[in-house]
Amino acid sequence: MAPTPNWLRRRGARPEAASDALWDICPHCNERLYKKDLAELLWVCPKCGHNFRISALDRISLLADGDFREVAEDLMTGDPLQWTDRVSYVTKTAGDRTKSGLMEAILTGFCAIDGVAVGLGVMDFAFRGGTMGSVVGEKVTLLIEECGRRRLPAVVVCASGGARMEEGMVALMQMAKTSAAVARFAELGLPFITVLTDPTTGGVSASYGFQADVIIAESGAAIGFAGRRVIDQTIRQKLPDGFQSSEFLLEHGQVDMVVRRADLKPTLGRVLRFFAARLAAVPA
């Protein structure tokens, strides 16, 4: 039998998503997608509607009116536990800074969303899996406190694998720190909104992720505390289909709405304008 011609092998080969500069593969339906077209579709698969994970910078470009002004941009984690592993914590975070172009797993700042001034925090899963360490907790807290001083609503877009193990108890304490900041913010009568994207798990979901006045979930996102596999192995029960998806949580009353990525900015605008009259009535 004659060997397969080179041109036919090239035609039949599927590109690797991580290495191909022009094409990507949908992890949900395995469709081959041209990256330029995918970017124009806001990184949503046109065949199955799967939302690709996007960077914090792309998310800000999607939501902000073009006037984002970053705050606390120079905060950078240290190595509080002197973590030792095959790769040091310092080396890991340096690599993430190079890969993501960010100093940490969240960007915080001020902008307008659909014409409404807000404080905006956006997490990035590409930096240590969006894990919450001392700097992420500090930046979320600083953002919420500054929103209180400016009497502005706060919006945080979550994407996280939980607390950062390399910072141990320091990372876990950020749950209490951010939760306390949200509680103080609520006493001011100012609105706090979270957007839960894929994935939102662990310490972030157990703290400020689910403490908002309005909780919006992006369609198809995986949201929960422990992962499905961990729960399966712990309780040894079959979990329902779609468990921990945005749609499952909406059906069970754990989020207020599920929104497609293309509709996220106008939806936030409507929610923020809903609060505008109330904000005007709140005494300074």
ABEGO torsion letter per residue (X at the ends): XBBBBAAAAAAABBBBAAABAABBBBAAAGBBBBAAAAAAAGGBBAAAGBBBBBBAAAAAAAABAGABBBBGAABBBBBAAGBBBABBAAAAAAAAAAAAGBABABBBEBBBBGGBBBBBBBBBAABGGGBBBAAAAAAAAAAAAAAAAAGBBBBBBBBBAEBBAAAEAAAAAAAAAAAAAAAAAAAAGBBBBBBBBOBBBEAAAABAAAABABBBBBBGBBBEABBAAAAAAAAGBBBBBGBGBAAAAAAAGABABBBBAAAAAAAAAAAAAAAAAAAAABBX
